[in-house]
Amino acid sequence: MKKLMFMDGSVLLSENPNYGPIQMKREDIVINGKVIGVLKGMGH
């Protein structure tokens, strides 16, 4: 899962603090969907 942040004509993708941000061009990004909720504590 990534978070989009628009900066200086490019897009910075980051969410996990263990990994650094990834700088990409807007035309190279494809969004397949979005998270609308998270279920936790389902016994897994």
C-alpha positions as CSV (number, residue, x, y, z in Angstrom):
1,M,0.0,0.0,0.0
2,K,1.3,3.4,-0.9
3,K,0.4,7.0,-0.3
4,L,0.5,9.6,-3.1
5,M,2.2,12.9,-2.5
6,F,2.5,15.3,-5.5
7,M,5.7,17.2,-5.5
8,D,7.6,19.2,-8.2
9,G,6.2,17.5,-11.3
10,S,6.7,14.0,-9.9
11,V,5.0,11.8,-7.4
12,L,6.5,10.5,-4.2
13,L,5.2,7.1,-3.0
14,S,5.7,6.1,0.6
15,E,3.9,4.4,3.5
16,N,6.1,1.9,5.3
17,P,8.7,3.5,7.5
18,N,11.1,0.6,6.8
19,Y,11.5,1.7,3.2
20,G,12.4,5.1,1.7
21,P,10.2,7.1,-0.6
22,I,10.1,6.3,-4.3
23,Q,10.1,9.2,-6.7
24,M,8.3,8.5,-10.0
25,K,6.9,10.4,-12.9
26,R,3.1,10.9,-12.9
27,E,2.8,9.1,-16.3
28,D,4.4,6.0,-14.9
29,I,1.9,5.5,-12.1
30,V,-1.3,3.4,-12.4
31,I,-3.8,3.3,-9.6
32,N,-5.6,0.0,-9.3
33,G,-7.9,0.9,-6.4
34,K,-8.0,2.6,-3.0
35,V,-8.3,1.5,0.6
36,I,-11.6,2.5,2.1
37,G,-11.3,0.6,5.4
38,V,-9.1,-1.7,7.4
39,L,-10.3,-4.7,9.5
40,K,-8.2,-5.6,12.5
41,G,-8.5,-8.2,15.2
42,M,-10.2,-10.8,13.0
43,G,-8.5,-13.7,14.8
44,H,-5.7,-14.1,12.2
